[in-house]
Amino acid sequence: MSILSVDGSPWQPKMHDVVCSAHFVGNIPSKNPNSPAYFPTLFPNIYKKKSINEMQQYDRHNCYRDKQRKCNTVIPFTMTINDSN
């Protein structure tokens, strides 16, 4: 992940630079790389080119993937004839 400075150049942290917890989902940074709070993602709109709700985007992707899996799954069809004459 690359973090850009306000002028668009790559930001290089210095020894005493910190990111406060307000920039992490849930206001607490996570040490788990799979957590949405692993990277700081909450910044004022001035720093964003366009606003994206990452959790909604992730949910939409999962929904699409699940629908594709269901459409590609073959469901066996069985029929029972009950002859009671």
C-alpha positions in Angstrom: 0.0 0.0 0.0 1.3 3.4 -1.0 0.4 6.5 1.0 0.7 9.8 -0.9 1.5 13.2 0.5 -0.9 16.1 -0.1 1.2 17.1 -3.2 0.8 13.5 -4.6 4.4 12.4 -3.9 5.0 9.1 -2.0 5.0 9.7 1.7 7.9 8.3 3.6 7.4 8.1 7.4 10.1 9.5 9.7 11.1 8.1 13.0 8.6 10.2 15.0 5.7 10.2 12.6 2.5 8.5 13.8 -1.0 8.0 12.6 -3.6 8.5 15.2 -6.2 5.8 15.9 -9.0 8.0 14.5 -7.8 6.9 11.0 -8.5 3.2 11.6 -11.9 1.4 11.4 -13.2 1.1 14.9 -10.6 3.7 16.1 -8.1 0.9 16.9 -5.4 -0.3 14.6 -5.2 -4.0 14.1 -2.1 -6.2 13.8 -4.2 -8.7 11.7 -3.5 -8.2 8.0 -7.1 -9.5 7.2 -8.8 -6.9 9.4 -10.2 -3.7 7.8 -8.4 -1.8 10.6 -5.0 -3.1 9.5 -4.4 0.0 7.3 -5.4 3.5 8.1 -8.3 4.3 5.8 -10.3 7.0 7.4 -9.2 10.4 6.2 -11.0 13.7 5.6 -12.6 14.0 2.1 -10.0 16.5 1.1 -7.4 13.6 0.8 -9.7 11.4 -1.3 -10.2 11.5 -5.0 -13.6 9.7 -4.7 -15.4 8.3 -1.7 -15.6 4.5 -1.5 -17.3 2.6 1.3 -14.9 -0.4 1.4 -17.1 -2.6 3.4 -20.1 -2.1 1.0 -17.7 -2.7 -2.0 -16.5 -5.9 -0.3 -20.1 -7.0 0.4 -21.2 -6.4 -3.1 -18.3 -8.4 -4.5 -19.1 -11.3 -2.1 -22.8 -11.2 -3.2 -21.8 -11.2 -6.9 -19.4 -14.1 -6.3 -22.0 -16.1 -4.4 -24.6 -15.6 -7.1 -22.1 -16.8 -9.7 -21.4 -19.9 -7.7 -25.1 -20.7 -7.3 -25.7 -20.2 -11.0 -22.9 -22.6 -11.9 -24.0 -25.3 -9.5 -25.9 -28.2 -10.9 -28.8 -29.3 -8.7 -29.8 -32.9 -9.2 -33.5 -33.4 -10.0 -35.3 -36.5 -8.8 -38.9 -37.4 -9.4 -41.0 -39.9 -7.5 -44.1 -41.4 -9.1 -46.6 -42.7 -6.6 -48.9 -45.2 -8.3 -51.8 -46.0 -6.0 -54.5 -47.3 -8.3 
